[in-house]
Each structure stands twice: as C-alpha cells, then as structure tokens.
Amino acid sequence: MSSVERIAEGTDRSVGIGWPVSIPVLSRRPELAEGAVEEFWLLFSKKSNITREKIRLEKHSILKKLFSAIKKHILWGALMLLAGFPAFAQTQSQDSINQTDLETIVITGQHSAVKADQSTYRVQILDKKQWEAQGANNLADIMSAQLGVNTFEDPVLGTSVQMLGTSGQSVKIMIDGVPMIGRQDGELDLSQIQLDQIERIEVIEGPMAVEYGANALAGVINLITRKESKHPWEAQLSIYEGTAQSFPQYGRSEGTHRYHGNVAWRKGRHSLQLSGGRAYFGGIRTDKANRFRSWSPKRQVNATANYGYAGKKWRLQAGSSVFDERLIRMDSASGIYVPRARDERYDTRRQLHQVSINYQPSKRLHYQTTAAYTAYRRLKNTFQVDLVTLEKLQVEGGATTESFDAKSWRGQLSWKVKPNHLSLQAGYDLRMDRAWGDKVLDGQQGMNDYAFFASAEYKPTKSITFRPGLRAAINSTYPSPITPSIHLKINPFPYWTFRLSYAEGFRAPSLKELFLEFIDVNHHIIGNPNLRPETSRNMQASANWKKLIGRQLVAVELSGFYNRVNDQISLSATGDNQFIFSYINIDKHRSLGTQLKLRYRKGSLQAQAGAAVIGRYNDLNGFESELTTQFNYALNTTAQLDYVWKQPRLSFSVNYKYAGPVEGFTNIGDLDAPEIIPTRIGGYQLANVSVGRTWFDDVLSLRLGMRNAFNVTDVAATARSSAHSGGSGQASIGMGRSVFLRVDIRMKK
Amino acid sequence: MHIKVLTSIIAVLLLCSCFPEDTPLPPYEADASVQQLQIPMATYDDVLNEYTYKHYFYLDLKTGTMQQAERASWDLGFETSAEGYRIILNTANYMQATNLGPVPFDTTLTEAGVKNLTYEFDDPSGAWERSAIGEWWDPTKAEATGDVYVINRGYGPSANLLGYMKVMFESVNETSFRFRYASLDGSFSQTTTITKDPLYNFSFFSLDSGEKVQVQPPKTDWDISFSYFSYRYPDGFPYWLSGVLNNRYQVKAAFVQDTTILFEELTLADTSQVEFTTDLDEIGFQWKAYLFGPPARYVTYSYKSYFVRDTEGYYYKLRFLDFYNDQGIRGFPTMEYVRL
C-alpha cells in the first residue's frame, strides 16, 4: 500500500520521521474524526463489477465439537508428557548449540562461499536451531529479536522492519539471492516469509548495492533454503500450537495452529524435496462480546518443490514455491439497530520459480547463474455481513487488485587470479518489473533494469584484504546511479579483526511512486515519473576480538556506522491546489549508531549480550526547526542464553530484548505552512523462553515455550503539538504473550 | 486400515482451525409509531464507476413525501421576498466565489489568473454574514456596489469541472433581480432579469441554460433536505460533504446534547430542555463519521438524536441508523422519526 493510501486509511506510518508509528491521520486533522463525508477517501476502494456472492456457512457441528475437545487437551497433555516422561534414548544426538559459528559458511555477496570470519564485511548468521528454540515461525518473529532492528505491526499490512535506523523500504530481502517483491507502501510483510524450508539467514547491515542493486541501502537479509538432504530419504512433520495473548484464546478459531510436512529424497546425483504447510492464526480479540479483532485472523498455506542435480563440475537447482494468505479484517457490529458489519478480506499470493546453475570448471573459476520469475498478487474484497441472517454480501466497489511480477536473470563469474592474493568477480543482473492494478497509470506499468557489476578482492599480505567494487546500470525509468564500494579487512594481531567500509547505495522509486494514478472528486494523487532514486552513503567500522581459551570461546565486537540518505521520496501537496499530491525527492535522512556485542561459549552453554545506540536525523522537506537539527538516539539491548543439559536431554533457551523509547518529529502542517511537532514511541521489552527435549534418537522432539513473556502489545505513540490537540496513538509491537508447543517428528534412512 | 488412520489424522490437522464464525444476533424491530425512511442519496455514475450524489432530496416530515432535483441544475439562487436581495451559490456543487471589487465588467480574465485567488462558499448554517456573494446591494441607499465576482462553478454530476464565470449584480427591486454574467474572456456576455416568486425560498438560475429553473418545492412543502454541501472546519480546512440542511422557512432544529437519553424516551416535554436554532446545518453531517480503519468505513451514531420543528409548527424527533443500504453501498442513510 502506498503512503497515499495510508494517509487515506489513517495509519500513516511513514509521515515525516520515516518511522512506522501509527499516529492516525486523525491527529493531523483531528476534526475529521468527528464526522465527515470525505467521499474521496472512499474511492480508494474503487472499481469493481457488480457482483453478488452469497457465501454459505460451513456447518459441521459434530466434528467441530470433537475437534475443539481434542484441541483443549493437546496442550495440557503435552505439558504433562514433557514434565514426567522418562528419558528413553540416550544416544548422542546432534547438538546444534554446540555448533560454533567459527566454521559457519556465508555466501551472500561473496566471490565464493567463505567462512563468516573471512568475509570482508560483517555477516550475521541466524541459525535454524536458534529460531526454533525461540518458537519463531516466520521472518517477523526472528527479526523482532535482533539487536538494532525494530519491527512494527499493522493489522492489515503485517510486519515491517527497520535496520540501521532506516525504514524497511531500504532493506532488501532475498530468497537464495532472488529479491522478494510485493511491497505494500514499500514494506514487505515479514510475517508472510515462512521459515520451514530455510536453513539459515544471512544478515548484512549497510549497503550491498554493488552486488544487489536497488533497495539494498540499509541492508540485506538473504534467506538460504535447504538444498539437499544428508540421507537417502528424510521426512519431517512439525506441529506448532500456540495460544493468543493469554491462555483462554486458544481453540478452533483462536491461537496459532501450524502444520508443516517435508519429504526429502536423494539418489545418486538427483535430489528432490517436497514440502507443504498450513498455518492458521486466529487474531487477537480485545473484547469477548465484540467480533472485532485488533489483530486479524489469517490463514497461510505454502508449498514448495525443489529438484537438484549434481554433475561433476556443475550443479543444477530448480525450485518452485507458492504461498497463499487469506486475512480477514473483522469489524465490530455497526449497532444494535442495524446488526451488520463490514469486513475486509485480503488474499495474497506469492510465487517464486527459479533455476540456478553453479559451474566450476576448475578450482579457480566459478560461474553461477540464476533465472527467476516471481509474482505477487493481492486481492481485496469488502463484505457486508448481516449479523441476523449471517448472510455475507460482497460490496460493490469494495474490491481492488494489485499485482506485481518480476523476471530476473543474474550471473556472476568469479576468478581466483592468484589464489590467496587476488580474485575478481564480474556479473550482470537483468530485471524486468511490472505492476498492474486499479490505481496504476494506464492499468499497467513496467520497468527494466540492466546492471553490470565487478569487484576485486586483493590481499597484498595475509592479514590485509582490500575489496573495491562498482556497479553500473541502465534503467528504463530513472537515471540509475553508479555505485562504488570499498571494503577493507585487517588482521594486524592475533585474535583481532578490523573492518572498514565505505559503500554507496540507492533505493529505486517504486512503480507506485512513479505511476500511481489516483484522481477522484476532490482528490488528486499522481505518481511522479521524474523521480530520482534515493541515494545513500554509508560508512562502517568494526573491531572484533575473538579467542578460544580451552573449551571457552570469548568474542567481543564493537562497531559503528554512519548512514546518509539524500533525495528521500516524500508525498507532498504540490502546486497551488491543496488536493493535488505527488511524490518528490525532498527529504534527507541520517542515521548514526554504535553497537557492542559480547559472546561467550563453554561446552553446551552459550551466552550473548549486546547493546546498540542508534541516532536518527531527518530533514523534513528542508524545514528547519529546533527539533529537526538534532539526532534522536534510541537504545537497544539484547541478551540470549542457551544451555543443553545432557543427562535428561533437556535444552533451555532464553532471549531478551529491550528497545528504548524512540523520539522523532513529524510535520503535521503542509508544505507551505510546516508545523513540526515532536513524536515519541515508548520503549518495550520482549522475551522468549523455551525448554525442549528429544526422544527416540531425535525422532520425536517437543518444545514448550513462551513468546513475548512481558505481554507487549501496543506501546504509546504520541505526537504533541500546541496548536492542534495532537494525536496520541498506539504503535503496535506484538500480539501479547503466547504459550506454544512444538512437536517435530523426524524420520530418516 | 493404515490409510484410514492416516487420512483421518490429516483431516483433523487441516480442518481443526478455521476462521471464526458469527453467532446470529436478534433482529431490530422498531416501535409502530416510528417512521423509517431510507434516502437513496447515492446514484451510480458510469463515468466515475462509482456511487456519487447527484440529487437534492426534499422531505416533508408530516406527509413523508420526498421530492428530488438535479444537483447541478442551478448555479445561483435569488431571495424571493419583496425586500430580499441576497444571493446563494450552489454549494452542493462545491461552488465558490471571489469578489474582484468594482472593476470594469469587461476586464479580460484568464483561468490561470483567477485560479489562485481566495474563494469563499456560503456557510452551511445559512448565516447571511458568511455568504460568498455578501453585501452587493445597499438596501438603505438602494444601490449596488458594482463589484465583479468570479465564480468557480465547482463540480458537475460526474465530478466534471464546470469552470469559471464572472458575474456582476446590477440591481434588485420588489419583483426581480438584474445581473450580468459572462465567461472569463468576456464571451457569452449576457444581461438578464430573474423574477421573484414568494411561494419559494429562492428563484434559481442556471448559467448553462441562461434560464430560471425549478429546483426546490414551494417553501411550505418541505422541511429538511439531503445533499452535498460545503463546510469549513473550525481550523479553516474546506470540505465537500453530504448531510442534512434544513428549510430556511420556519424550520428550527436542535441536537439533543445529552446523548445518554434514549431516543425512545424523548418526549415533547424534552423539546423545552434543548435550544432550537435556525442554523440550517444543525442536523448537518455529524450523525455519521468516516473511520479511517482499516477497514475504512462510515459509522452512524444512532445515539445522536435531533428535534425538528417543521414549517407547520409540529415537533419531531429523529435519528439515523445507518449510512449503508442492504447491498453495503454508502450514501443510503436510514432515518427514523416520530411526530411528538
């Protein structure tokens, strides 16, 4: 959803401070809240054929009762099982927590797969075991626990992320290097990114524009899928049951119910993986008597198929995945006199099909190419529900469609000119993006991008690595900047690693910002085809000390960054007409931060702690005021503890995060008469606790835990002003405390 | 056997969770004394592919009869009483005017030159001191100011821009008005006379046809009207919205400030407890609100009750129940009223 629509729908999370606060637009025009007939808002839900669709209600009352009875007892039963069940098997099992990241291999943006320690830039690795221990099911769950990362929730748009103090529009999220599409208001919904088929996640902070082009401005999140099974065949069934907010919100239509199955097979050079899953989340009800839910119920279904062939010098990987989500935004009844409600249904479908080939003719040459097609479609429908007859009627004009797709073809050749001294990489990245929908100019728009990039990794001595890189592109719509980057890694003393980097990046104007066309009776919002990309310059430095003392690993890392974004795109009233809005390159954004991370590991005990201070500064449309000329700093701390108790084969995991209050400012006036007021989002604490255990040689594993132990839902978000009453709203952070049980059955041969 | 177990397990897993279902609520049945009326304000427009408000609806509360007129059928309304000299604009078209002062009427103007001027529309309360045309005539001296007004005619039935015109009002007497109008560049210049008819509140004139047009029913035949109108929020933000405006002739209305009193319990005695006003927009639009959502929607405040004294002096209580029709289309307010 574009920020235009967001203004219309009242939760403009990007106004001014670029900070996803839901200070409703009501605060900009408090009077509007008190009743207005703003016809123009309405046209946001425009154009549909006259359709009448009666939806019959499913009725299987006997089954319903039976299932709800089963549901009620599953959790209690499992709890008792975990508490009292004797240990059956004593065989040694793989112990993830013992796996050290000393050996972890990373691939994102590298010439060839390297150990994380050897990468010229900092790569953070998130491991499957780690997120499973936290009860995380999707990318939103994981990112919310990360240091220096903030996540925000929207009842319809889902979870958005903020990295390096910069909004998620500038964070590139990829699956095996293929960028995900389908951004609403520039943000990807992280809760739609399922993790069942993901093996690990590589997170790089700072621009990766040389390697990945547009939108890799604040950072890159690359999800690496599981490529093949270690065994001839393997099957896994996972069940995740969770309560919503508090224990009573659990049942047939309440709480979280996830089922996922996976079969992997390997024979000779061939490997095949099939997986599928279904997840249902019942939303959050704030009032038992009211059908309204502050978090919308949703159902997600996904399926993937992957085929791999390993030749002697080459390897083929082909895969398809489809994701489907239905989300229903439930309204409260309009009144006792007219018992009706207006619901919105959002159907989202994502598809990703890709083929990639890795070819390694010699030890020194490596060619990799990936062709991908990815599509996204979101349908919105509005229903009027008659609460007397329970009849549902599709509302005329209440439907909108939005579609995006992208074809991409990327290839890169890496050449180790002199092993251990010099390696070169050159590549191309060709991309065709399309968008179509009711509000796109002429119904459909496209954009082509042809990019070429090259980088070198030069090691004059063993302890110095120097990596310059450059990317140039031709874009059919906007002037594409030439982006350079320089990374330097030095290991002057034993145990020490220093890294220094300068990189430029850019965020391309989205097809919506370029080609949105939304004109109606009193409103006029048009895209600006002359937009330039937002450009950024980023500097980073880090020092890392890491030592293995006997069985103990101690690591300390101190890092800092400075990020400067120019030409930020902002929606503004243009010209003399108060009703004409367009996008212009006007704002500037700076962020500045430092981070300290400590890590300790001894045997099966692993502890981590971190603190980050991130300052943000925004130049709002060039307006100066006392508020706008300073950095606003926010504190973030995290702590994590994992322990495996060998004898009763129990593993414990606790993680904690404190996100301090964030201050900023916003412009509630307009371009001619700015009125800049301070804003503040309160701090909050997140914690996840879990205990797990395995039986029968890892065939069965159970994990019982609690997510969001501090029961955080909304935090106060205020915008104070003298002239206007100002707005106080809520920034939605979490869905409250949830108790979960995860059961995994793994079989292999 | 195994297959049976397996399929039933799968069935349990997949069917266990599904979207919440509603429990039926009891229907609402109004008391027999209550008149229920739905006003079909919105009509479908093929150009906009959207429901929009194209009409005025005039309701006579006593008989329950409703008459309608095309919203864009007129531009200027002229007061009909013998001493009347006021002029109204069609604010349902979001029509606005600006006063250029006593410049020569032949001054050539361009759209680019006038579009940035500050325009005013008539206040929906009907207060003459806040009308757009204002005091063009001095009744004591019986003399016109000779001011030239530029009129932004606002939006037509399909939200089409109607453009600008210039107008100069020359004189008024007990039976008629005399005025000049032309397009900005001076073409289509006309001088015309419009007669007063005291049976009606106003004599309406269309700048398109150059003729007097029939819009409102006779002033004693209606009490409240439903249409678009222009409104300025207290901070000066102008808006075009839909709602209720009262008949200027004899009608008074009052909003029951104490919203804790149930509509059912309001009696004639309560009319002495509230303050009746002649503001035309006393009922106005605030019985509903647009919530930004999501889901974005209108809510109707059925707890807000109003008293109306009609042209014949009868008292009514009224309230609104809904703004959507049973197809879920907005612009179909359902009103309940009871004669006291």
HADDOCK unambig.tbl for C-alpha pairs under 7 A between the chains (distance, minus, plus):
assign (segid A and resid 8 and name CA) (segid B and resid 292 and name CA) 6.71 0.50 0.50
assign (segid A and resid 9 and name CA) (segid B and resid 292 and name CA) 4.39 0.50 0.50
assign (segid A and resid 9 and name CA) (segid B and resid 293 and name CA) 5.82 0.50 0.50
assign (segid A and resid 9 and name CA) (segid B and resid 294 and name CA) 6.37 0.50 0.50
assign (segid A and resid 9 and name CA) (segid B and resid 296 and name CA) 6.16 0.50 0.50
assign (segid A and resid 10 and name CA) (segid B and resid 292 and name CA) 4.85 0.50 0.50
assign (segid A and resid 10 and name CA) (segid B and resid 293 and name CA) 6.69 0.50 0.50
assign (segid A and resid 33 and name CA) (segid B and resid 289 and name CA) 6.68 0.50 0.50
assign (segid A and resid 33 and name CA) (segid B and resid 290 and name CA) 6.87 0.50 0.50
assign (segid A and resid 33 and name CA) (segid B and resid 291 and name CA) 6.89 0.50 0.50
assign (segid A and resid 34 and name CA) (segid B and resid 286 and name CA) 6.82 0.50 0.50
assign (segid A and resid 34 and name CA) (segid B and resid 289 and name CA) 6.04 0.50 0.50
assign (segid A and resid 35 and name CA) (segid B and resid 285 and name CA) 6.77 0.50 0.50
assign (segid A and resid 35 and name CA) (segid B and resid 286 and name CA) 4.98 0.50 0.50
assign (segid A and resid 35 and name CA) (segid B and resid 288 and name CA) 5.49 0.50 0.50
assign (segid A and resid 35 and name CA) (segid B and resid 289 and name CA) 3.50 0.50 0.50
assign (segid A and resid 35 and name CA) (segid B and resid 290 and name CA) 5.89 0.50 0.50
assign (segid A and resid 36 and name CA) (segid B and resid 241 and name CA) 6.43 0.50 0.50
assign (segid A and resid 36 and name CA) (segid B and resid 285 and name CA) 6.58 0.50 0.50
assign (segid A and resid 36 and name CA) (segid B and resid 286 and name CA) 6.87 0.50 0.50
assign (segid A and resid 36 and name CA) (segid B and resid 289 and name CA) 5.36 0.50 0.50
assign (segid A and resid 36 and name CA) (segid B and resid 290 and name CA) 5.94 0.50 0.50
assign (segid A and resid 37 and name CA) (segid B and resid 241 and name CA) 4.75 0.50 0.50
assign (segid A and resid 37 and name CA) (segid B and resid 242 and name CA) 5.82 0.50 0.50
assign (segid A and resid 37 and name CA) (segid B and resid 289 and name CA) 6.86 0.50 0.50
assign (segid A and resid 37 and name CA) (segid B and resid 290 and name CA) 6.38 0.50 0.50
assign (segid A and resid 38 and name CA) (segid B and resid 241 and name CA) 6.09 0.50 0.50
assign (segid A and resid 47 and name CA) (segid B and resid 49 and name CA) 6.16 0.50 0.50
assign (segid A and resid 67 and name CA) (segid B and resid 16 and name CA) 6.05 0.50 0.50
assign (segid A and resid 252 and name CA) (segid B and resid 16 and name CA) 5.84 0.50 0.50
assign (segid A and resid 252 and name CA) (segid B and resid 17 and name CA) 4.75 0.50 0.50
assign (segid A and resid 252 and name CA) (segid B and resid 18 and name CA) 6.53 0.50 0.50
assign (segid A and resid 253 and name CA) (segid B and resid 17 and name CA) 5.51 0.50 0.50
assign (segid A and resid 253 and name CA) (segid B and resid 18 and name CA) 5.39 0.50 0.50
assign (segid A and resid 253 and name CA) (segid B and resid 19 and name CA) 5.58 0.50 0.50
assign (segid A and resid 253 and name CA) (segid B and resid 20 and name CA) 5.15 0.50 0.50
assign (segid A and resid 257 and name CA) (segid B and resid 17 and name CA) 6.89 0.50 0.50
assign (segid A and resid 280 and name CA) (segid B and resid 17 and name CA) 6.41 0.50 0.50
assign (segid A and resid 282 and name CA) (segid B and resid 19 and name CA) 6.96 0.50 0.50
assign (segid A and resid 297 and name CA) (segid B and resid 19 and name CA) 6.82 0.50 0.50
assign (segid A and resid 329 and name CA) (segid B and resid 295 and name CA) 6.71 0.50 0.50
assign (segid A and resid 334 and name CA) (segid B and resid 299 and name CA) 6.78 0.50 0.50
assign (segid A and resid 336 and name CA) (segid B and resid 28 and name CA) 6.98 0.50 0.50
assign (segid A and resid 337 and name CA) (segid B and resid 28 and name CA) 5.34 0.50 0.50
assign (segid A and resid 337 and name CA) (segid B and resid 321 and name CA) 6.52 0.50 0.50
assign (segid A and resid 338 and name CA) (segid B and resid 28 and name CA) 7.00 0.50 0.50
assign (segid A and resid 338 and name CA) (segid B and resid 321 and name CA) 6.66 0.50 0.50
assign (segid A and resid 338 and name CA) (segid B and resid 322 and name CA) 6.82 0.50 0.50
assign (segid A and resid 343 and name CA) (segid B and resid 295 and name CA) 6.87 0.50 0.50
assign (segid A and resid 344 and name CA) (segid B and resid 295 and name CA) 6.19 0.50 0.50
assign (segid A and resid 384 and name CA) (segid B and resid 328 and name CA) 5.60 0.50 0.50
assign (segid A and resid 387 and name CA) (segid B and resid 24 and name CA) 5.44 0.50 0.50
assign (segid A and resid 387 and name CA) (segid B and resid 25 and name CA) 5.69 0.50 0.50
assign (segid A and resid 388 and name CA) (segid B and resid 24 and name CA) 4.89 0.50 0.50
assign (segid A and resid 388 and name CA) (segid B and resid 25 and name CA) 4.84 0.50 0.50
assign (segid A and resid 388 and name CA) (segid B and resid 26 and name CA) 5.95 0.50 0.50
assign (segid A and resid 388 and name CA) (segid B and resid 27 and name CA) 5.79 0.50 0.50
assign (segid A and resid 389 and name CA) (segid B and resid 24 and name CA) 6.51 0.50 0.50
assign (segid A and resid 390 and name CA) (segid B and resid 24 and name CA) 6.31 0.50 0.50
assign (segid A and resid 393 and name CA) (segid B and resid 327 and name CA) 6.87 0.50 0.50
assign (segid A and resid 395 and name CA) (segid B and resid 327 and name CA) 6.37 0.50 0.50
assign (segid A and resid 395 and name CA) (segid B and resid 328 and name CA) 5.33 0.50 0.50
assign (segid A and resid 395 and name CA) (segid B and resid 329 and name CA) 6.74 0.50 0.50
assign (segid A and resid 396 and name CA) (segid B and resid 329 and name CA) 6.90 0.50 0.50
assign (segid A and resid 521 and name CA) (segid B and resid 159 and name CA) 5.24 0.50 0.50
assign (segid A and resid 576 and name CA) (segid B and resid 116 and name CA) 6.82 0.50 0.50
